[in-house]
Amino acid sequence: MKRRDFIKIVSLTGGGLVLGSFIPMAAVGKEEGFISFPGDDPKGIFKPGPFLQIDSNGKVSIMMARSEMGQGVYTTLPTIVAEELEVDWESIEIIQADAGFDYGSQATGGSTSVRLGYEPLRKAGATARVMLISAAAIMLKEKPEVLYAEMGFVVSKATGKKLSYGELAVEAGKLPVPSDVPLKDPKDFKLIGKKIPRRDTPPKLFGEAIFGLDVRLPGMVYATITRPTAYGLKVKSFDSSSAKGNKTSMMSLKSPPVLLLLENQPGKCLKLPKRLKLSGKRPIQ
């Protein structure tokens, strides 16, 4: 399957341009020596989720399938798209994608986010830009060759008239998706390779970022594990009386040899392993 086949119109929900850009990492990663990626659809079905969205108000949203763990993907990946799309990268809204096959592999690590996503992300941004210029050519009754994109607008070199991406989004969404769109010459980059402030830094500094431990759901419990103190030991015994009176569940697993502990309060969950007096034994050979 060619890479251009991974960019398609998904829907026109809400009125605008919505492109699905799902890149199975196994298809792209062969060039890097990778064979498979957790999360890729084992059936190889192209079922794209809405990756790049431009609504009729001009708001640009990017669905982020990778996890921001301090490595900077919330800044880097939107910047790559913004470079080709010709929008203010700081105005792009980032939406964290749900888990599932719609966005391909969502594994985050091994420096793969940029290495394997660089070209597909550029092509997604460039595809949207070409479609917006084509829409402007229809609406302005001018040739695409005399139009160019800049900071969320398509501008006419001949007349100086310009239309915002919001004004063009609905018309662009009606057009066929072009293949093999031209990418920028690196010498014309405005964002890639430049020093850009991290998007995730301010919310972390001011306590606004939401981490896993901040999530609260009805009936939610917390889990931790405890294991024997030496490699190769199996669980021999533990003192379950320490959990009496608490809303605690325990489960002994043979492989790997651990105790799984569930509690409705995170503090109690973290203290339980020390109170269980877990002992291990060597397995019979």
BELCOR-V822147 format. One record per residue. N is the residue number from 1. PSI is psi in degrees with one decimal (999 if undefined). Layout:
# BELCOR-V822147
n=N psi=PSI
n=N psi=PSI
This chain:
# BELCOR-V822147
n=1 psi=130.9
n=2 psi=150.7
n=3 psi=-32.2
n=4 psi=-20.8
n=5 psi=-10.1
n=6 psi=-1.1
n=7 psi=117.1
n=8 psi=160.1
n=9 psi=129.3
n=10 psi=-52.3
n=11 psi=174.2
n=12 psi=28.7
n=13 psi=127.1
n=14 psi=-2.1
n=15 psi=98.9
n=16 psi=-168.3
n=17 psi=122.0
n=18 psi=110.5
n=19 psi=134.8
n=20 psi=129.4
n=21 psi=82.7
n=22 psi=116.0
n=23 psi=104.0
n=24 psi=117.5
n=25 psi=-25.9
n=26 psi=-32.2
n=27 psi=-40.9
n=28 psi=-35.1
n=29 psi=-8.0
n=30 psi=-30.8
n=31 psi=-25.1
n=32 psi=1.1
n=33 psi=8.3
n=34 psi=150.1
n=35 psi=-49.4
n=36 psi=163.1
n=37 psi=132.4
n=38 psi=132.7
n=39 psi=-19.7
n=40 psi=141.8
n=41 psi=118.0
n=42 psi=-21.8
n=43 psi=-6.8
n=44 psi=25.4
n=45 psi=134.7
n=46 psi=100.1
n=47 psi=80.1
n=48 psi=141.7
n=49 psi=167.3
n=50 psi=108.3
n=51 psi=-53.3
n=52 psi=121.9
n=53 psi=133.2
n=54 psi=115.1
n=55 psi=177.6
n=56 psi=-8.6
n=57 psi=-1.2
n=58 psi=2.5
n=59 psi=130.7
n=60 psi=126.6
n=61 psi=142.5
n=62 psi=127.8
n=63 psi=118.5
n=64 psi=114.3
n=65 psi=-6.8
n=66 psi=157.3
n=67 psi=135.5
n=68 psi=109.7
n=69 psi=26.2
n=70 psi=-4.9
n=71 psi=-12.6
n=72 psi=16.4
n=73 psi=-24.8
n=74 psi=-18.3
n=75 psi=-48.0
n=76 psi=-50.3
n=77 psi=-44.7
n=78 psi=-32.2
n=79 psi=-39.5
n=80 psi=-43.9
n=81 psi=-46.0
n=82 psi=-32.4
n=83 psi=-46.9
n=84 psi=-30.7
n=85 psi=-22.4
n=86 psi=59.3
n=87 psi=164.6
n=88 psi=114.4
n=89 psi=-27.8
n=90 psi=-18.3
n=91 psi=-8.5
n=92 psi=131.0
n=93 psi=133.8
n=94 psi=126.2
n=95 psi=124.2
n=96 psi=125.5
n=97 psi=147.3
n=98 psi=161.3
n=99 psi=146.1
n=100 psi=176.7
n=101 psi=-10.8
n=102 psi=-25.2
n=103 psi=15.1
n=104 psi=-157.0
n=105 psi=129.5
n=106 psi=10.7
n=107 psi=138.3
n=108 psi=115.3
n=109 psi=171.6
n=110 psi=20.2
n=111 psi=29.3
n=112 psi=-21.6
n=113 psi=-47.2
n=114 psi=-41.9
n=115 psi=-44.6
n=116 psi=-18.5
n=117 psi=-10.2
n=118 psi=-56.4
n=119 psi=-45.8
n=120 psi=-37.6
n=121 psi=-39.3
n=122 psi=-42.0
n=123 psi=-35.4
n=124 psi=-45.8
n=125 psi=-41.5
n=126 psi=-37.3
n=127 psi=-45.6
n=128 psi=-40.3
n=129 psi=-45.6
n=130 psi=-39.3
n=131 psi=-37.5
n=132 psi=-39.5
n=133 psi=-39.3
n=134 psi=-39.4
n=135 psi=-40.0
n=136 psi=-35.7
n=137 psi=-37.4
n=138 psi=-45.6
n=139 psi=-33.4
n=140 psi=-8.4
n=141 psi=47.3
n=142 psi=164.7
n=143 psi=142.7
n=144 psi=-27.7
n=145 psi=-21.9
n=146 psi=8.6
n=147 psi=150.1
n=148 psi=157.3
n=149 psi=141.5
n=150 psi=121.2
n=151 psi=46.7
n=152 psi=13.0
n=153 psi=154.8
n=154 psi=125.4
n=155 psi=142.3
n=156 psi=125.7
n=157 psi=-29.4
n=158 psi=-44.4
n=159 psi=-15.4
n=160 psi=-4.1
n=161 psi=150.0
n=162 psi=150.4
n=163 psi=139.3
n=164 psi=159.2
n=165 psi=-33.4
n=166 psi=-39.1
n=167 psi=-24.6
n=168 psi=-14.8
n=169 psi=-45.8
n=170 psi=-46.2
n=171 psi=-40.0
n=172 psi=-35.0
n=173 psi=-14.1
n=174 psi=-10.8
n=175 psi=154.7
n=176 psi=149.3
n=177 psi=121.7
n=178 psi=157.3
n=179 psi=154.1
n=180 psi=51.1
n=181 psi=148.6
n=182 psi=139.3
n=183 psi=159.0
n=184 psi=148.9
n=185 psi=130.9
n=186 psi=-27.1
n=187 psi=-15.3
n=188 psi=5.4
n=189 psi=136.3
n=190 psi=-23.1
n=191 psi=-49.9
n=192 psi=129.5
n=193 psi=-3.1
n=194 psi=158.9
n=195 psi=121.3
n=196 psi=134.4
n=197 psi=144.1
n=198 psi=132.6
n=199 psi=-28.9
n=200 psi=-5.2
n=201 psi=-51.1
n=202 psi=-48.3
n=203 psi=-28.3
n=204 psi=-38.5
n=205 psi=-37.5
n=206 psi=13.0
n=207 psi=22.7
n=208 psi=-14.4
n=209 psi=142.1
n=210 psi=118.8
n=211 psi=171.9
n=212 psi=-41.4
n=213 psi=-13.3
n=214 psi=-13.8
n=215 psi=133.6
n=216 psi=123.9
n=217 psi=152.4
n=218 psi=130.8
n=219 psi=14.1
n=220 psi=141.0
n=221 psi=161.8
n=222 psi=146.1
n=223 psi=144.3
n=224 psi=166.3
n=225 psi=155.7
n=226 psi=148.5
n=227 psi=162.7
n=228 psi=156.6
n=229 psi=-6.7
n=230 psi=150.0
n=231 psi=136.1
n=232 psi=-11.5
n=233 psi=148.2
n=234 psi=162.4
n=235 psi=122.8
n=236 psi=-52.7
n=237 psi=163.9
n=238 psi=158.3
n=239 psi=96.6
n=240 psi=-14.5
n=241 psi=-23.1
n=242 psi=-17.7
n=243 psi=-3.1
n=244 psi=141.6
n=245 psi=-14.9
n=246 psi=156.4
n=247 psi=70.2
n=248 psi=139.5
n=249 psi=141.7
n=250 psi=144.8
n=251 psi=126.7
n=252 psi=124.6
n=253 psi=137.6
n=254 psi=-34.5
n=255 psi=107.6
n=256 psi=159.4
n=257 psi=88.4
n=258 psi=166.0
n=259 psi=130.3
n=260 psi=124.1
n=261 psi=133.9
n=262 psi=131.8
n=263 psi=155.2
n=264 psi=-0.3
n=265 psi=130.8
n=266 psi=-37.7
n=267 psi=-45.8
n=268 psi=-37.3
n=269 psi=-41.1
n=270 psi=-25.7
n=271 psi=-23.2
n=272 psi=-43.4
n=273 psi=-36.3
n=274 psi=-25.4
n=275 psi=-7.0
n=276 psi=-16.6
n=277 psi=54.0
n=278 psi=134.3
n=279 psi=151.8
n=280 psi=169.9
n=281 psi=153.1
n=282 psi=135.7
n=283 psi=150.6
n=284 psi=126.7
n=285 psi=999
